[in-house]
């Protein structure tokens, strides 16, 4: 049976528009780190490189190179872990040039480190790009987190983060890092700004109350 993340992993990728707590396990990803404005050509290139890797895995059966453990699945959505550089943290207003990011696309559990390495090396030959040398395969785990589905423009995300912070205050939860994860359910190139769906998530810990 085909593995479809919108069905099997609905809690992770299609949450409610209200904040909620959950525990997110570790998953394997192709990842690429970068910095600067997400509207830049470099950012767009990074996204393209990650999708090239993701579809290289998806297309393994057509090339007669699928491992025995391969199963059909829907390619997972683009994700990003976001932070600010030290200069950006000092500014009262967000400057997108100060952003730090790790873009990633989750891979099925049959993708091993060796298989990912083979795909990466082959892609350097068949579809060479300088950013492929910065791409990596590894595991990422959010653990205990608060998340919600944000509807609308990326620039309006602070409103949703404020609701998530309020949820934490009401449920004895504390944010443990300045970074946050975004999962892009909608294709921004084909979706009206007000209809964009983005999962927002950050890690938390439970506050000890006496």
C-alpha positions as CSV (number, residue, x, y, z in Angstrom):
1,X,0.0,0.0,0.0
2,X,1.3,3.4,-0.9
3,X,2.5,5.5,2.0
4,X,0.9,8.9,2.0
5,X,2.0,11.4,4.6
6,X,-1.3,13.3,4.4
7,X,-3.1,10.2,5.6
8,X,-0.6,8.2,7.7
9,X,1.1,11.2,9.3
10,X,-1.9,13.6,9.5
11,X,-1.1,14.7,13.0
12,X,2.3,15.9,12.0
13,X,1.5,17.6,8.7
14,X,-2.1,18.6,8.9
15,X,-2.7,19.8,12.5
16,X,-5.5,22.0,13.7
17,X,-5.4,25.8,13.4
18,X,-5.2,25.9,17.2
19,X,-1.9,25.2,19.1
20,X,-1.5,21.7,20.5
21,X,1.3,19.7,22.2
22,X,2.8,16.5,20.7
23,X,5.9,14.4,20.6
24,X,7.7,14.2,17.3
25,X,10.2,11.3,16.8
26,X,13.4,11.3,14.8
27,X,13.1,11.0,11.0
28,X,15.7,10.7,8.2
29,X,16.2,13.8,6.0
30,X,18.2,15.2,3.2
31,X,19.4,18.6,4.6
32,X,21.0,21.8,3.4
33,X,22.1,24.7,5.5
34,X,22.2,28.3,4.4
35,X,21.7,31.9,5.4
36,X,20.1,35.0,4.1
37,X,16.8,36.1,2.5
38,X,14.5,33.3,1.5
39,X,13.5,35.3,-1.5
40,X,17.0,35.0,-2.9
41,X,18.2,32.9,-5.8
42,X,20.4,30.9,-3.5
43,X,17.5,29.8,-1.4
44,X,15.5,28.8,-4.5
45,X,18.5,26.8,-5.7
46,X,18.7,25.0,-2.3
47,X,15.1,24.0,-2.5
48,X,15.7,22.7,-6.1
49,X,18.7,20.6,-5.0
50,X,16.7,19.0,-2.1
51,X,13.8,18.1,-4.4
52,X,16.3,16.6,-6.9
53,X,17.6,14.4,-4.2
54,X,14.1,13.5,-3.0
55,X,12.9,12.5,-6.5
56,X,16.1,10.6,-7.1
57,X,15.0,8.3,-4.3
58,X,11.4,8.2,-5.5
59,X,12.5,7.2,-9.0
60,X,14.8,4.3,-7.9
61,X,12.4,1.6,-9.2
62,X,12.4,3.1,-12.7
63,X,16.2,2.9,-12.8
64,X,16.2,-0.7,-11.5
65,X,18.1,0.4,-8.4
66,X,15.4,0.1,-5.7
67,X,16.5,-1.7,-2.5
68,X,14.4,-4.8,-1.4
69,X,12.9,-2.7,1.4
70,X,11.6,0.0,-1.1
71,X,7.8,0.8,-1.0
72,X,5.8,3.3,-2.9
73,X,5.2,6.6,-1.2
74,X,4.3,10.3,-1.7
75,X,7.3,12.6,-1.6
76,X,7.4,14.5,1.7
77,X,7.0,18.3,1.9
78,X,9.8,20.8,2.2
79,X,10.7,21.8,5.8
80,X,12.9,24.4,7.3
81,X,14.4,25.1,10.7
82,X,14.9,28.8,11.2
83,X,17.1,31.0,13.4
84,X,18.8,34.4,13.4
85,X,22.4,35.3,13.4
86,X,23.8,37.3,16.4
87,X,23.3,40.6,14.6
88,X,19.8,39.8,13.7
89,X,19.0,39.0,17.3
90,X,19.9,42.5,18.3
91,X,17.5,44.2,15.9
92,X,14.0,45.2,16.9
93,X,12.7,44.5,13.4
94,X,13.3,41.3,11.4
95,X,15.9,41.7,8.6
96,X,15.5,38.6,6.4
97,X,19.2,38.9,5.4
98,X,20.0,37.8,9.0
99,X,18.1,34.5,8.8
100,X,19.8,31.2,9.2
101,X,18.1,28.1,7.9
102,X,18.4,24.3,7.5
103,X,16.1,23.2,4.7
104,X,15.2,19.5,4.6
105,X,12.9,16.9,3.0
106,X,12.1,13.8,5.0
107,X,12.9,10.4,3.5
108,X,11.2,7.0,3.9
109,X,12.7,4.8,6.5
110,X,14.2,2.4,3.9
111,X,16.8,5.2,3.0
112,X,20.0,4.3,4.7
113,X,23.1,6.4,5.1
114,X,24.8,4.3,2.3
115,X,21.9,4.6,-0.1
116,X,21.6,8.3,0.5
117,X,25.4,8.7,-0.1
118,X,25.2,6.8,-3.4
119,X,22.3,9.0,-4.6
120,X,24.1,12.1,-3.6
121,X,27.3,11.1,-5.5
122,X,25.3,10.0,-8.6
123,X,23.4,13.3,-8.7
124,X,26.7,15.3,-8.6
125,X,27.4,13.6,-11.9
126,X,24.0,13.6,-13.6
127,X,22.7,17.0,-12.3
128,X,25.8,18.8,-11.0
129,X,25.2,21.8,-8.8
130,X,27.6,23.5,-6.3
131,X,25.1,23.2,-3.5
132,X,25.1,19.4,-3.7
133,X,28.5,19.5,-2.0
134,X,26.8,21.1,1.0
135,X,23.9,18.7,1.1
136,X,23.8,16.1,3.9
137,X,21.8,13.1,5.0
138,X,21.0,12.7,8.7
139,X,18.4,12.5,11.4
140,X,16.3,15.3,13.0
141,X,14.1,15.0,16.1
142,X,11.9,17.6,17.5
143,X,10.7,15.7,20.6
144,X,8.2,17.4,22.8
145,X,6.8,20.3,20.8
146,X,3.9,22.7,20.3
147,X,2.6,23.2,16.8
148,X,-0.3,24.6,14.8
149,X,-1.4,25.1,11.2
150,X,-0.8,28.7,10.1
151,X,-3.1,29.9,7.3
152,X,-2.0,32.9,5.2
153,X,1.2,34.9,4.5
154,X,4.5,33.9,5.9
155,X,4.9,37.5,7.1
156,X,1.8,37.0,9.3
157,X,3.4,34.0,11.2
158,X,4.2,36.2,14.3
159,X,0.5,36.2,15.1
160,X,0.4,32.4,15.2
161,X,3.6,32.2,17.2
162,X,2.0,34.6,19.7
163,X,-0.9,32.2,20.1
164,X,1.5,29.3,20.5
165,X,3.4,31.2,23.2
166,X,0.1,31.9,25.0
167,X,-0.7,28.2,24.8
168,X,2.6,27.4,26.5
169,X,1.8,29.9,29.3
170,X,-1.5,28.3,29.9
171,X,-0.2,24.8,30.0
172,X,3.0,25.1,32.0
173,X,5.2,24.7,29.0
174,X,8.4,26.6,28.2
175,X,10.1,27.1,24.9
176,X,13.6,25.6,25.0
177,X,15.2,27.2,21.9
178,X,14.9,30.3,19.7
179,X,14.7,28.1,16.6
180,X,11.5,26.9,15.0
181,X,10.4,24.5,12.3
182,X,8.2,25.3,9.4
183,X,6.6,22.7,7.1
184,X,5.4,24.0,3.8
185,X,2.2,22.1,2.9
186,X,1.2,24.5,0.1
187,X,3.2,25.3,-3.0
188,X,3.7,29.1,-2.8
189,X,4.1,29.4,-6.5
190,X,0.6,28.0,-7.1
191,X,-1.3,29.1,-4.0
192,X,-2.9,32.4,-3.2
193,X,-1.1,34.1,-0.3
194,X,-4.2,34.0,2.0
195,X,-4.6,30.3,1.4
196,X,-1.0,29.1,2.2
197,X,-0.8,26.3,4.7
198,X,2.3,26.2,6.9
199,X,2.9,24.0,10.0
200,X,4.7,26.0,12.7
201,X,6.4,24.0,15.5
202,X,8.9,24.7,18.3
203,X,10.4,22.5,21.0
204,X,9.2,22.9,24.6
205,X,9.7,21.4,28.0
206,X,7.3,21.0,30.9
207,X,7.8,23.5,33.7
208,X,8.0,22.0,37.2
209,X,5.4,23.4,39.5
210,X,5.5,23.2,43.2
